[in-house]
Structure formats: structure tokens, C-alpha cells
Amino acid sequence: MPTKTRGVLKCSQCGIAVTERPDWGRYENNGRLKVLCPDCDAKHIIRRKQAQERNEAAVAAGYERGWASTPEYHRLQRERVAAKDMCAYVPQVERERIGRMVDADEHADRIRSQWMREWLRPFRKSDLELYQTDAEHRAKMQAAYRASYARRREFERARSRAWNTSHPQERLAQQYRRIDRVISGADGTASAHAIAQLKQQATHCAYCAAQLTRRETDHMVALVLGGAHSLRNIVVVCPTCNRKKSTLSYPKWTERVAPEHRGRVVALYLDRYAEAAA
């Protein structure tokens, strides 16, 4: 991973922040961010290619160990050692004293930062309080999270699949909990035949009105939030809306849908739960 300085990921070579480069690359094998920014990474690739070509040329010239056994390499090494010896000598005791002073300064900075946060706490709202009370701040945070997730969607899906594969017992426990919620919230109307018939009759998504190529069912009030497993609470939707809604409460889902579909989503709830809405 890139170097992390006070919570900001930066290039380990030039120090530029990840947030300043939207084209920051990732490793193919694990999907993690690269250590170097795109510019430094390109220079590194060029240097590595040059080193490989230099090594191949040395092998072709008869040096079995490649570039490391050539006279030019040994000359450069001697120059580096000579330049290092020219540096001023600092005794071990002095180096330890300087290290203790640096540690003390960093410790003092942490204490000052903590004191400042505690002192300012009564005068400013926390992020959680702002999220709960300020609608504009909440919308901004939600939009930022959605944009962030859109950039790493494939990585998150792969990570979720890997977790499901490596934790079969936990996955099985989740399925059992869902079955228990279905059984406890069932009123007898949502039989397998009734749900199959409901899917067969549906042609468009109940949330976004898109034409259905794959039909999935969604509980308007999620089972985990106490929703009933009944035809009154079940709608046929497209896979995209089903993934986006997940276990969101219906008011939060109403805020999340696109403005052009919000009226349809609200009307659907009023049609099913007019008494509760009143």
C-alpha cells in the first residue's frame, strides 16, 4: 500500500496523495493500490526495463552473473562507498539522544492534538451528529460513499465472494437466520406458487420501471427490520434495484432512488401501507 501519513495515502516516492490522482493504479494479483503514483510507476517500469536490458547485455558479453559482475558495476559501487564515507561521523550515543528527542516531540504532538480535540469537542458537532441532523451534509456523505463504491465495485464483490467461500459456517448461519425470519413473519399468503405467479405476471421493475429480463423478489420492509413475509410486502424488481436496496429501510430507499422514480416508489408504499402511512 502507499505510504500513510496522518490518514492520507501518499506515493512512497514523490509524496503525492491518492486523492489527487483518480487514475491511481492497482495490482492485478490482489487489487490493492500500488505503492507508487502513475508517474513514478511509469518511471519505475522504464528503469526496471533498462536494468533488464543491461543485465541481458552483460550476460551476452560473457559475464555469467550479469551486470553485477561487470567492472562498471564495481566502479559505481566503489564510488558510492567513497561518497558514504565522506559523511560526518555521528557517535552512537548522539544518535540515540537525537532519536529520543524525536520520539519526545512526536509524543508531545499527539498529546497536544488530543488536548485540542477534547477542548474543541463542546464547540463543534461530531460527524455522526452532523449526519443525523444536517440533511445537506448527509446527502453529501452518501453521494461520496456511492461514488467511492462505484469505483471499487468489482473489488468489493470479489472480496464478498471470497468471504462466502472461506466462511461456509457463517454463511450457513446467515441463511438459517433468514429462514427463521421468513417463518416467523409469514402470514400464509406468500407461498411458492403465489410468488411464482407474481413473477410470471410482472413485466417491469416495481421500483425503476425497467423491463425485466431477470425477475427477483424484494421485501419492501426488509425481514431484518421486522417486515412480514407476505404478498402485501413482496414486489418483483430487477437485480440492480434489489442489490441497491438490500436491507435499507423504505424511507432511506426512497431517498436513494433517482428523482424520476421517487414518486413511483412512494406511491407503491402508500398503495400497500396506506393505513400505516396515515
FENNORTA-V498391 format. One line per field, one symbol per residue. phi: phi as a letter, one per 20 degrees, with the letter a starting at -180 (. if undefined). Layout:
phi: ???
//
This chain:
phi: .ffddlndfcffddnffffecfefecfffcmefffdfgffffffffffffffffffffffeoefengfdeffffffffffffffffffedfffffffffffffffffffffffffffffegfebeffffffeddfffffffffffffffffdfffffffffffffecfffffffffffffffffdfdneeffffffffffffdcffedmffedcdcdcegeggfenfeebffddcecegffffffldfffgfffffffgfdffffffffffecfffff
//
